[in-house]
Amino acid sequence: MSVKVRFWLVTMAALLGVAATLALGRWQLGRAAEKEALQAAIEARGSLPQLDGASLVALTDAEALLHRRIEAVGRWVAERTVFLDNRQMHGRPGFFVVTPLRLDNGSVVLVQRGWVPRNFEDRTRVPQITTPAGWVHVSGRIAPAPSRLYDMGEPGAGAIRQNLDLAQFRVETGLALVALSIQQTEASADGLLRDWPQINTGVDTHYGYAFQWFGLSALMALLYVWFQIVRRYKPRPA
């Protein structure tokens, strides 16, 4: 292969590489802009007027209600409390406590009540928590069903389980569960921690990827200039 042919092959490869990495960097910037808009929408929803339990019953657009503040009135269905295992808060392992709340109209909403540490001497022991009888006011924000962790087995059916599938739990309990849940945020009077993690849409991740792609693009351009132009035409020492 002649020197001239090799030069143009390297040039084409460098141009394609720079163009591809620049395009990928711009795509990551676009994704970051989308996530920033999503984050702004979430924050805007959190500042809207507080909803009540009737909003969940007349549910027509679940997506539009996510992250809205809510105060629901109902009675705990305490016997259907579930402890979701392997959940952390402040770096400590424990359970997320989830209890259905029967609203005054008969519908039921799943409430993510908070976190409680586990008993390391007896991993099967169910924590003792305070669940008031009678009517209660639950303040929080509307959230999707509890997040799922990787689970190789079948969905559990006991008080302690890895995950909770809303549709399966609806069939299991016979409760008229609505499609969303409430993540309780009010001051704790029952010993549960409610320092829920902030919603992270991953904006910083996309900026990080964009920086890497642009950096790789710049590196290819610099290497091309050095090896194909500077060294080629740089006077050689006598």
N, C-alpha and C positions, 0 to 999 in steps of 0.2 A: 504494500500500500504506500502510495507516494505521500510525501510530507504535506502537500497541499490538500489531498483528499482527507488525510487524518485531521488536519486543522479544521476543515469545514464540518466533519463529523462531530468533532469535539464541540465546535461552536453551536451546532444544532442541538446537541444534547444539553449543553449548558443553557441555551435559550429556553428549551422545553422545561428543564428543571426549575429555572427561575420563574417562568410563567406559571407552572403548576403550583409551586410553593406560595407565590404571591396570591394566586386564586384561592388556595386553601386558607391563607391568612385572612383574606377579605371575607371569606365565608364564615370564619370563626368570629370576626368582628360583627357580621350581620346577626349571627346567633346571639352574641352578647347583647346587641341592641334589642333583640326580641325578648331576651330574659329580663333586661332592665325595664322594658315596658310591662312585662308580666309582674315584676316586683312592685312597680308603681301602682298597678291595678290592685294588687293584694293590699298594699298600704292604704289605698283610697277606699277600698271596701271596709277596712277596719275602722275608718273614721265616719262611716255612714251611721244613721240612727239605729239604735238597738232594736232587734226584732223580738218577737215572742214565739211561743210554741206553735201558735196557729200558722205561722209562716212555713213550718215544716210540714204541716198537714196539707196545706194547699200548694204542695210542691209541684211546680211546672217546669222550672229550669234549675236543676241542682247546681250547675256550674256557677250560676249568677249569685247563689247564696253562700258559696264557700268563702270562709274568712270573715264573714259578717259577725258582728257582736250579737249575742242573744241572751235573753233571760227566760227560761222555761219554768213552768210551775207543774209539779206532778208528784207522784209517789214512787219511791224506789221499789223495783222488783228485786229485792235483796237476794232471794234464793237463786237468782240467775246470774249472780256476780261471777265474772271470769277474771283470772289472774294470768296475764300474758307474760310468759317466762322469757328470761335472757334479755331484759330491757334495762338500759342504763340511764342513770341521772347523776350528774356530778362525777362521772367516772365509776360509779358503784353499780354492781349488778343487782337486779331485783325484778319486780313485777310492775307492769302497768295494770291498774285496777279498772275494770270496765263493768259498769252496771246499767241495765236498762232502766229508763225512767218512763213510767206510764203517765202520759199527759191527761189533763182533765177531760179531753174529748175522746179518750180511749186509745189513741195511737201511742206508740212506744218509740222512744229514741234512745239509741245507745250513747252512754256518756263515758268518755274517757276521764275518769275522776282524778287520777294522779299516779304517783309512784310510791312503792313501799319496798323496803329491803327484804331479802329472802333470809330464811333460817338456814345457815350453812351446816348445822349439825343434823338437820332433818330436811332434806331438799323437797320432800313431799308434803311438808306441813303448810297448810293454808294460813296466811297471815290473818291476825285478828284486826279488823278495822271497824270503825264506827259508821253505821248506816242508819240514819234517823228514820223512825216511822212517821207516818202522817205526811202532810203536804210540805214540800220543800221548794225553795227557789234556787235554781241552778243558773249561775252566770258563767258565760264562756264565749267561745267562738265556734262557728259552724265549721266542721272539718270532715274530710273523707273518713271512711271506716278506718280502724287502726291499721297502721302500716304492717306489712307482712315481712317476716324474716324467712330465710331459706329453711325449708323443712322437707326432709327426704321421705317422711312417713305420711300416713293418712292424717287428715285433720282430727285433732283430739276432741273428746267430748266431756272431759272432766272439768273441775274447777280450775285446774292448772293446765294450760295448753300453750303451745308455741305461737299459734296464730288463731285468728277468729275470722271466718268467712261469713259475711253478713247474710248472704242468701241461705247458707247451710244452717246458720244459727237461727234464722227466722223459721225454718222448717223444724229444727230441733226443739225449739221452745214453744212454737205456736203463737208467738207474739207478733203483733202487727207493726213490725219495725219499719221506720221510714228509711229512705235510702242514704241519709247522711248521719253523722254523729255530732255530738257536742264535746269539745275539749274544754273541760272546766278550768277556769282561770281565777276564780275568786279566792280571797284569802282563806287559807286552810284552817278549818276547825275540826278536822277529822284525822289529823296526823299524816296526811298524804302530802307529798311534795308535788308542786305544780310548776316547776321551772322548766316548762316545755322548751325544746330547742327552737330557735328562731327559724322561720321559713327561709330556706336558702335556694334560690333558683339557679345557682351555679354560674353567675356572671363572671366571677373571678377566674373560674376554670377556662372559660372560653377566651378571656383575655390572655391567659397563660399560654394556651395553645396557639393563639394568633402570634404572640411574641416568638414562640419557637419556630413557627413556619416562616415568619419574616426574617428571623435570625438565620435560618437555614438558607433562605434565598440570598441574603447578603453574603453568606459564606461562599456559596457556589459562585456568585459574581466575582468576589475577590480572588478566589482560587483561579477562576478562568483568566482574569486580567493578569494575575501574577505569572501563571505558567504559559499562557498562550500569547501574551503581548509583552509584558515587561521583560521576562527572561529571554524571549525570542529576539528582541531588538536591543537589549541591554548590551553595551560594548563589553566584550570579553577581555580580561586582563592579558596583556602581552606575555 
